[in-house]
Amino acid sequence: MSTIGRISVSLFTVVAVISIVLAAAVIWLFLTQPVTVANAVNDGEISPLVRSLGSVLYNAFAGILKYL
């Protein structure tokens, strides 16, 4: 496999993993904080949603790092 082929496969893998992590965090946020999500959608303000999403991702990574 050529160098360009390896780079493209690696880039695709990184993008796929980031997409999966973000999708899982958004689903978790919908299930655990539906009022925050509903208010963000209703008001058109995305900052509380992004803040909550960051909190969910931080707590998930902190929990994973505890086990390592």
Secondary structure, 3 states (H helix, E strand, C coil): CCHHHHHHHHHHHHHHHHHHHHHHHHHHHHHHCHHHHHHHHHHCCCHHHHHHHHHHHHHHHHHHHHHC
